Every structure is written in C-alpha cells, then in structure tokens.
Amino acid sequence: MMFARIVCAAALLFSTAAGAVTVKEVKSPGGLTAYLSEDHTVPIIAVSFLFNGGSALDPADKVGLSTLATSTIDEGAGPLDSFAFQSELQDKAISLRFDAAADDIRGRVVTTTPNAARAFELLHLALTQPRFDAEPVERIRRELLVGILSRDEDPSSVAQEKLWSTIFGNHPYARNEDGTENTMKAITVADLRAWVKSRFARDRVLIAVSGDITPADLGKAMDQIFGALPATTGLNATVPPAPVSTKGQVVRVTKNLPQTVIYIGQKGILRSDPDWYIATVVDYVFGGGGFQSRLMDEVREKRGLAYGVSTALVPYDAGAMMFAQVGTRADQAETSLKIIRDEWKKMHDAGPTEEELKTAKLYLTGAWPLRFTSTQSIAEMLLAVQKDKLGIDYLDKRNSLIEAVTLDDAKRLARRLYDPEGLTVVMVGPAPKAPK
C-alpha cells in the first residue's frame, strides 16, 4: 500500500487548557513534509501553509503585486469563475484565504471533515489554475486602491509608514505591502500569472495541519494539493540584509488633528537570536504587557496622557526593529515623548526589577495555552514553529525557555538592545507651537 511510506518521524505530548496536543512530522508519498496535530474530537480540519518569499520581492515599480495576487487568487480557478468558486466555498462552509507578508506568502483552508475532499480540490485549483478574470481583478484592485487612499489620511497608518521608511531606508522592508496608487494601477493580469508561476514551488512550501485527519490521509491530501506544483522555480527568495537606522532623529508630519500619533523605532532583535526569549520578557515589562507594563503605568496610569501605549518586537527574516506607539492630546505630545524617552533610558541603564521579571514570566508562561484554543490556531502555531526552525519539541520546551530567563540576563539584554540615543521618532499631528 503506497501510504505505508508515510513516516511519522517524531512526536510529542503537550498539555494545554484544551487537552493534549500531539504533534507528528508526516511525510507524504510524494516527499512533502507537514507537522500534524491529529484531533478527532470535532469534525474540523485546518491546513496552514506558506511559501518562502513575500512582498519584499515585488518589483519596485509594481509594489502591491503580492497583495493583489493573494487577494484575487481565490476569485475563480480552473473551470469555476469567481461566482461559482466563492459560492461553493460559502455553500460548503469552507474558509479559504491567502495573505502576503514581507517574507512569505501564506494560505489557509478550514473545512468540516465531510467537505474536506472538495476543500482540498478547490485549494489545489487556486494554487495551480487561478483564472485572474478581468472583472474580479478590477473589483479587488478598486477595493485596494480605496484602502491605499484612506491609508494616507489615517494618522496611525501615516506614522507607521513613515517610521518604516525612515528606519529601513531603501530596503524593501521600508515599503508598504499594498504599494501606492501608481504601482497598484501598473499591475497587469500577465504580472499576476507570472507571479504564480514564480512563487509557488514545492521546495519553498511549509505545511501545518490540525484536526480530524490521520497521517495517511494527510499524506494523500498533501500530494493532492501541492504535488502538481513544480519542484522549484529557481526564484531566489532571500532578500538582502536590512540595515536599520541607528541615527537619533525626529520626523514630523504636520496634520491638523486634535491628537498627535507618535511612533518610535530602533534596531531590534532577530527571531533566531539566542537572546530572543530574554527580549520577549523584557519587552513585556517595558511596553508589551498592557496594563502591567512600565510605559502604560507612566504614561496612562500616573499621568493620564494617553488611553494606551505599547511596544512590540518586529523580527523580519533579514533585519529587525522594535517600536513603541502612543496617541496623545496634541498639547501633551512633547510631554508623552519625554516620558517614553526617559523610560527607554532607564530600561537601558538598569533593566527590569526582580518583581517585574517575575510578573512577566508568570504571564508569558500562563498565557501560552491560550494560543491553542482552536483547530486553526494550532495549525498556525505549528507553521510558525517550522518557519522559525524551532524544532518539533518546541511546544514542550517553550515555557522552560521563558522560565530560564534570569535577572542578570534581562539586565544584560536591556543594555544591549535598548538604545535611547538611537531612537527614530515620527510625530503625526499639529505643528508644535513656538515657545513664547
């Protein structure tokens, strides 16, 4: 029997609030590999996948190509036009979508078990025979153009785009994935067809599956969905290293608004860095922990200057940044910025306290099971584990990596990572009033 060739190379048991998650590595008869969390308690299957190489590979004069392609690829495929394809998805309660990120193209299908065979057929058609008919392409293009125009009027979007372009300079990471009005209009159907032929190949695909499917059936499904793709298209999916600005600077975008939006960025830390888990804990303390973070306490709780303030780590494949964001009353913008700068320096100089470290680790380990509350969320997590090369035992060991962070580790990382002199600040709002 051909499915006897399927190999379950490794497995682990990880307890979550929803029960036990067993993860297996499954190889199809055709040589494809997936991580599988098999669960027959409910008749639902979620398949998540990605192809390495994302919107950062779009040509400079056609930025937005990956966005338009992923937005239209399920608008008809094979013998089914857009109406027929979408109607079948709706009638059979199949959720199918694609997304473009800077470093990869992602897709997912969620289906009930009785409709799984057809769901996999439709996904196969979308990957191998997308139609890109004129009507749906132009309809989706118009929708994206409306979003591009509205983006230019949204102060948070303006601040984010300006920060990214200032931080990353001429690197593709500096570009908005949706492109501009001109680049979006320049994309042709021929470009979309060429994009599919260059981006989808078996040598760049990662697959993760969760739900009501056996390893043998998954092996068959993987070959059905992805087996007809070319082994390779020869595309170099690696973008050049992204230099991150360390020049301290303030960029102002004047808009007549009652509020000023402030985005602050600096060089960050790669996901592959051994200090990643230390950085995760320290970021939680500083601004990633909501009401338990320092910035929220100083800016909102003590002074009432903003409804919210937060930070995040942004690890792209070829470069990383970290940033903070806050929206505050225009006449309090400089005060809010000074407080954040002061806290940035304090974190650099002294790091977190023992109590802050304990609180962060307790939350980060305690909240971990909440990432496994649905079939789809489990599939997405298993996909991330593969992309970041964390190993099949990651779910089992992740909390121990957080718990292992010491106060000395946190202080060392804070001195290394937080750079109060190298902050790029973008302020979108009214021009500051001249001192009297």
C-alpha positions as CSV (number, residue, x, y, z in Angstrom):
1,M,0.0,0.0,0.0
2,M,1.6,3.3,-1.1
3,F,0.6,5.2,2.1
4,A,2.8,2.8,4.1
5,R,5.7,5.0,3.0
6,I,4.4,7.8,5.3
7,V,6.8,8.3,8.1
8,C,6.0,9.8,11.5
9,A,9.5,11.0,12.4
10,A,8.8,12.4,15.8
11,A,6.0,13.1,18.2
12,L,5.5,15.0,21.5
13,L,2.8,15.5,24.0
14,F,2.0,19.0,25.2
15,S,-0.7,19.8,27.8
16,T,-2.9,22.8,27.1
17,A,-6.2,24.0,28.6
18,A,-8.0,22.4,25.7
19,G,-6.4,19.0,26.3
20,A,-3.4,17.1,24.9
21,V,-1.8,18.2,21.6
22,T,0.2,15.5,19.9
23,V,2.5,16.8,17.1
24,K,3.8,14.5,14.4
25,E,6.0,15.0,11.5
26,V,4.3,13.4,8.4
27,K,5.9,12.7,5.1
28,S,3.7,12.2,2.0
29,P,4.4,9.6,-0.6
30,G,5.5,12.4,-2.9
31,G,8.1,13.7,-0.4
32,L,6.2,16.6,1.1
33,T,6.5,17.2,4.9
34,A,4.0,18.6,7.4
35,Y,3.5,19.0,11.1
36,L,0.2,17.4,12.2
37,S,-1.8,17.8,15.4
38,E,-4.3,15.0,15.0
39,D,-7.6,15.5,16.9
40,H,-10.8,13.6,16.1
41,T,-13.0,15.2,18.8
42,V,-14.6,17.6,16.3
43,P,-15.0,17.1,12.5
44,I,-12.8,20.1,11.5
45,I,-9.6,20.3,9.6
46,A,-7.3,23.3,9.3
47,V,-4.4,23.4,6.8
48,S,-2.0,26.3,7.1
49,F,0.9,26.8,4.7
50,L,3.5,29.3,3.5
51,F,5.8,29.8,0.6
52,N,9.1,31.5,1.4
53,G,9.5,34.8,-0.4
54,G,6.9,37.5,0.1
55,S,6.1,41.1,-0.9
56,A,9.7,42.2,-0.3
57,L,10.4,40.5,-3.7
58,D,7.8,42.6,-5.6
59,P,9.4,44.8,-8.3
60,A,9.9,48.4,-7.2
61,D,7.6,49.7,-9.9
62,K,4.8,47.2,-9.1
63,V,4.8,47.1,-5.3
64,G,1.5,45.6,-4.3
65,L,1.8,42.7,-6.7
66,S,1.8,40.1,-4.0
67,T,-1.1,41.8,-2.3
68,L,-3.2,41.9,-5.4
69,A,-2.3,38.3,-6.4
70,T,-3.2,36.9,-3.0
71,S,-6.4,38.9,-2.9
72,T,-7.6,37.5,-6.3
73,I,-6.2,34.0,-6.4
74,D,-9.4,32.6,-4.9
75,E,-11.6,34.6,-7.2
76,G,-12.1,31.7,-9.7
77,A,-9.9,28.8,-10.7
78,G,-9.9,26.0,-13.2
79,P,-13.5,25.7,-14.7
80,L,-15.0,27.8,-11.9
81,D,-15.4,31.5,-12.3
82,S,-15.4,33.9,-9.3
83,F,-19.1,33.5,-8.6
84,A,-19.0,29.7,-8.8
85,F,-15.8,29.4,-6.8
86,Q,-16.9,31.7,-4.0
87,S,-20.4,30.1,-3.9
88,E,-19.0,26.7,-3.4
89,L,-16.9,27.9,-0.6
90,Q,-19.9,29.5,1.1
91,D,-22.3,26.6,0.5
92,K,-19.8,24.1,1.9
93,A,-18.7,26.3,4.8
94,I,-15.1,26.3,3.6
95,S,-12.8,29.1,4.7
96,L,-10.0,29.7,2.2
97,R,-7.7,32.7,2.1
98,F,-4.3,33.9,1.1
99,D,-2.1,36.7,2.5
100,A,1.1,38.4,1.5
101,A,3.7,39.2,4.2
102,A,7.1,40.8,3.6
103,D,9.0,37.5,3.9
104,D,6.4,34.9,2.7
105,I,3.1,34.1,1.1
106,R,0.6,32.4,3.4
107,G,-2.6,30.5,2.9
108,R,-5.1,28.5,5.0
109,V,-8.1,26.4,4.5
110,V,-10.5,25.4,7.3
111,T,-13.2,22.8,6.5
112,T,-15.5,20.3,8.0
113,T,-14.4,16.7,7.5
114,P,-17.3,15.8,5.2
115,N,-16.3,18.6,2.8
116,A,-12.5,18.2,3.2
117,A,-12.0,16.4,-0.2
118,R,-13.7,19.3,-2.1
119,A,-11.9,21.9,0.0
120,F,-8.6,20.4,-0.9
121,E,-9.6,20.3,-4.6
122,L,-10.5,24.0,-4.5
123,L,-7.2,24.9,-2.8
124,H,-5.4,22.8,-5.5
125,L,-7.2,24.7,-8.2
126,A,-6.4,28.1,-6.7
127,L,-2.7,27.2,-6.5
128,T,-2.3,25.7,-9.9
129,Q,-5.1,27.2,-12.1
130,P,-6.1,30.6,-10.9
131,R,-8.1,32.4,-13.5
132,F,-7.5,36.1,-12.8
133,D,-10.5,37.1,-14.9
134,A,-10.8,40.8,-15.6
135,E,-14.0,41.5,-13.6
136,P,-12.8,40.2,-10.2
137,V,-9.2,41.5,-10.7
138,E,-10.5,45.1,-11.3
139,R,-13.0,44.8,-8.5
140,I,-10.4,43.8,-6.0
141,R,-7.9,46.4,-7.4
142,R,-10.5,49.1,-6.8
143,E,-11.0,48.0,-3.2
144,L,-7.3,48.0,-2.6
145,L,-7.0,51.5,-4.2
146,V,-9.6,52.8,-1.8
147,G,-7.6,51.3,1.1
148,I,-4.4,53.0,-0.2
149,L,-6.1,56.4,-0.4
150,S,-7.7,56.1,3.0
151,R,-4.4,54.9,4.4
152,D,-2.9,58.3,3.5
153,E,-5.5,60.0,5.7
154,D,-5.2,57.8,8.7
155,P,-2.6,59.3,11.1
156,S,-1.6,55.9,12.6
157,S,-1.0,54.5,9.1
158,V,1.0,57.6,8.1
159,A,3.1,57.3,11.2
160,Q,3.8,53.6,10.8
161,E,4.7,54.0,7.1
162,K,6.9,56.9,7.8
163,L,8.7,55.1,10.6
164,W,9.3,52.0,8.5
165,S,10.6,54.0,5.6
166,T,12.9,56.1,7.8
167,I,14.2,53.0,9.7
168,F,14.8,50.8,6.7
169,G,15.7,53.4,4.1
170,N,15.9,51.9,0.6
171,H,15.4,48.3,1.7
172,P,12.1,46.6,0.5
173,Y,11.0,46.3,4.1
174,A,10.5,50.1,4.0
175,R,7.7,49.7,1.5
176,N,4.0,49.3,2.3
177,E,3.0,45.9,1.1
178,D,-0.1,47.3,-0.7
179,G,2.1,49.7,-2.7
180,T,1.0,53.1,-4.0
181,E,-1.8,54.2,-6.3
182,N,0.6,54.2,-9.2
183,T,2.2,50.8,-8.6
184,M,-1.1,49.1,-7.9
185,K,-2.5,50.5,-11.2
186,A,0.6,49.3,-13.1
187,I,0.0,45.6,-12.3
188,T,-1.4,43.6,-15.2
189,V,-3.0,40.1,-15.4
190,A,0.1,38.9,-17.1
191,D,2.0,40.0,-14.0
192,L,-0.3,38.0,-11.8
193,R,0.1,34.9,-13.9
194,A,3.9,35.2,-13.9
195,W,3.8,35.8,-10.1
196,V,2.0,32.4,-9.5
197,K,4.5,30.6,-11.8
198,S,7.5,32.0,-9.9
199,R,6.2,31.9,-6.3
200,F,4.6,28.5,-5.8
201,A,7.0,25.6,-5.7
202,R,7.5,22.6,-3.6
203,D,11.0,23.5,-2.4
204,R,9.7,26.6,-0.6
205,V,6.5,25.3,1.0
206,L,5.9,24.7,4.7
207,I,2.7,22.9,5.8
208,A,1.0,22.5,9.1
209,V,-2.3,20.7,9.8
210,S,-4.6,20.3,12.8
211,G,-7.8,18.4,13.3
212,D,-9.8,15.4,12.1
213,I,-7.3,13.8,9.8
214,T,-5.0,10.8,10.0
215,P,-1.3,10.8,8.9
216,A,-2.2,8.5,6.0
217,D,-5.0,10.8,4.8
218,L,-2.8,13.8,5.3
219,G,-0.1,12.3,3.1
220,K,-2.6,11.8,0.4
221,A,-4.1,15.3,0.8
222,M,-0.7,17.0,0.7
223,D,0.2,15.3,-2.6
224,Q,-3.3,16.2,-4.0
225,I,-3.0,19.8,-3.0
226,F,0.7,20.6,-3.6
227,G,2.1,17.6,-5.6
228,A,1.5,19.2,-9.0
229,L,3.5,22.3,-8.2
230,P,6.9,22.5,-9.8
231,A,9.8,21.2,-7.7
232,T,11.4,24.6,-8.0
233,T,11.0,27.8,-10.0
234,G,14.6,28.9,-9.4
235,L,13.4,32.0,-7.6
236,N,15.9,33.4,-5.0
237,A,13.6,34.2,-2.1
238,T,16.3,35.7,0.0
239,V,16.3,39.5,0.4
240,P,19.5,41.3,1.2
241,P,20.3,42.2,4.8
242,A,18.3,45.1,6.1
243,P,20.4,47.9,7.7
244,V,18.4,49.6,10.4
245,S,18.9,53.2,11.1
246,T,20.6,54.0,14.5
247,K,20.6,57.7,13.9
248,G,18.6,59.5,16.6
249,Q,16.1,61.7,14.8
250,V,12.7,63.2,14.9
251,V,10.5,63.3,11.8
252,R,7.3,65.5,11.9
253,V,4.3,65.1,9.6
254,T,2.0,68.0,10.1
255,K,-1.7,67.3,10.1
256,N,-4.5,69.4,11.6
257,L,-5.7,67.0,14.2
258,P,-6.7,67.2,17.9
259,Q,-4.4,64.3,18.7
260,T,-0.7,63.5,17.9
261,V,0.3,60.0,17.0
262,I,3.8,59.1,17.9
263,Y,5.7,56.1,16.6
264,I,9.2,55.3,17.9
265,G,11.6,52.8,16.5
266,Q,15.1,51.4,16.8
267,K,17.1,48.4,15.8
268,G,15.6,45.2,17.2
269,I,16.5,41.5,17.6
270,L,16.2,38.6,15.1
271,R,14.0,35.7,15.9
272,S,17.0,33.4,15.6
273,D,19.0,35.3,18.2
274,P,19.7,33.2,21.3
275,D,18.6,36.2,23.4
276,W,15.1,36.2,21.8
277,Y,13.3,34.8,24.8
278,I,15.1,37.3,27.1
279,A,14.0,40.1,24.8
280,T,10.4,38.8,24.9
281,V,10.3,39.0,28.7
282,V,11.9,42.5,28.8
283,D,9.6,43.8,26.1
284,Y,6.6,42.6,28.2
285,V,8.0,44.6,31.1
286,F,8.6,47.7,29.1
287,G,5.5,48.1,26.9
288,G,4.2,44.8,25.6
289,G,2.4,43.8,28.8
290,G,-0.6,46.1,28.6
291,F,-1.5,47.5,32.0
292,Q,1.4,45.6,33.6
293,S,4.0,47.4,31.5
294,R,6.1,50.4,32.6
295,L,5.0,52.6,29.8
296,M,1.3,52.1,30.5
297,D,1.9,52.8,34.1
298,E,3.9,56.0,33.5
299,V,2.0,57.5,30.6
300,R,-1.6,56.5,31.3
301,E,-2.0,55.4,34.9
302,K,0.2,58.1,36.6
303,R,-0.4,61.0,34.2
304,G,-3.5,60.2,32.1
305,L,-1.7,61.3,28.9
306,A,-3.0,58.6,26.7
307,Y,-5.6,55.8,26.5
308,G,-2.9,53.3,25.6
309,V,0.8,52.9,24.8
310,S,2.5,49.8,23.6
311,T,5.7,48.3,22.3
312,A,6.5,45.3,20.0
313,L,9.4,43.3,18.6
314,V,9.3,43.1,14.8
315,P,11.7,40.3,13.5
316,Y,11.8,40.2,9.8
317,D,14.0,37.5,8.2
318,A,16.7,39.9,7.1
319,G,16.5,42.5,9.8
320,A,14.7,43.5,12.9
321,M,13.3,46.5,14.7
322,M,11.4,47.3,17.8
323,F,8.9,50.1,18.2
324,A,6.6,51.9,20.5
325,Q,3.4,53.7,19.7
326,V,1.1,56.2,21.5
327,G,-1.7,58.6,20.6
328,T,-2.0,61.6,22.9
329,R,-3.5,65.0,23.0
330,A,-1.6,67.4,20.8
331,D,-0.7,69.7,23.6
332,Q,0.7,66.8,25.6
333,A,2.7,65.2,22.8
334,E,6.1,66.5,23.9
335,T,5.5,65.5,27.5
336,S,4.5,62.0,26.5
337,L,7.5,61.7,24.2
338,K,9.8,62.8,27.0
339,I,8.4,60.3,29.4
340,I,8.9,57.5,26.9
341,R,12.4,58.6,26.2
342,D,13.2,58.7,29.9
343,E,11.8,55.2,30.4
344,W,13.8,53.9,27.4
345,K,17.0,55.2,29.1
346,K,16.0,53.7,32.5
347,M,15.5,50.3,30.9
348,H,18.9,50.6,29.2
349,D,20.7,51.7,32.3
350,A,19.1,49.4,34.9
351,G,16.9,46.8,33.2
352,P,13.8,45.4,34.9
353,T,13.3,44.7,38.5
354,E,13.1,41.2,40.1
355,E,9.4,41.8,40.6
356,E,8.8,42.9,37.1
357,L,10.7,39.9,35.8
358,K,8.6,37.5,37.9
359,T,5.3,39.1,36.7
360,A,6.3,38.9,33.1
361,K,7.4,35.3,33.2
362,L,4.3,34.3,35.1
363,Y,2.0,35.9,32.4
364,L,4.0,34.7,29.4
365,T,4.0,31.1,30.6
366,G,0.5,31.1,31.9
367,A,-1.0,32.6,28.8
368,W,0.8,30.1,26.5
369,P,-2.0,27.6,26.4
370,L,-4.4,30.3,25.2
371,R,-2.7,30.1,21.8
372,F,-4.1,26.6,21.3
373,T,-7.8,27.3,21.7
374,S,-8.9,26.4,18.1
375,T,-8.0,24.0,15.4
376,Q,-6.8,26.9,13.2
377,S,-4.7,28.5,15.9
378,I,-2.9,25.2,16.5
379,A,-2.2,24.9,12.7
380,E,-0.9,28.4,12.6
381,M,1.4,27.8,15.6
382,L,2.8,24.7,14.0
383,L,3.5,26.7,10.9
384,A,5.4,29.3,12.9
385,V,7.4,26.5,14.6
386,Q,8.6,25.3,11.2
387,K,9.3,28.7,9.7
388,D,11.5,29.7,12.7
389,K,13.2,26.3,12.8
390,L,12.3,25.8,16.4
391,G,12.1,22.0,16.3
392,I,9.2,19.7,16.8
393,D,9.7,19.7,20.6
394,Y,9.2,23.5,20.8
395,L,5.7,23.4,22.2
396,D,7.0,21.2,25.0
397,K,10.1,23.3,25.8
398,R,8.9,26.9,25.1
399,N,7.8,27.7,28.7
400,S,11.1,26.4,30.1
401,L,12.9,28.9,27.8
402,I,10.9,31.7,29.3
403,E,11.3,30.5,32.9
404,A,15.1,30.2,32.4
405,V,15.5,34.0,31.9
406,T,17.3,35.4,34.9
407,L,17.5,39.0,36.2
408,D,21.2,39.2,35.1
409,D,20.1,38.0,31.6
410,A,17.4,40.7,31.5
411,K,19.7,43.5,32.6
412,R,22.4,42.4,30.1
413,L,19.8,42.3,27.2
414,A,18.4,45.7,28.2
415,R,21.8,47.3,28.0
416,R,22.5,45.6,24.7
417,L,19.1,46.2,23.0
418,Y,17.6,49.5,24.3
419,D,19.3,52.5,22.6
420,P,17.9,55.8,24.0
421,E,20.3,57.8,21.7
422,G,19.4,56.0,18.5
423,L,15.6,56.4,18.5
424,T,13.8,57.4,15.4
425,V,10.7,59.3,16.3
426,V,7.8,60.0,14.0
427,M,5.1,62.5,15.1
428,V,1.9,63.0,13.1
429,G,-0.2,65.9,14.3
430,P,-0.3,69.7,14.5
431,A,3.0,71.6,14.3
432,P,4.4,72.3,17.7
433,K,3.7,75.8,19.0
434,A,6.7,78.1,19.2
435,P,7.7,79.0,22.8
436,K,6.5,82.4,23.8
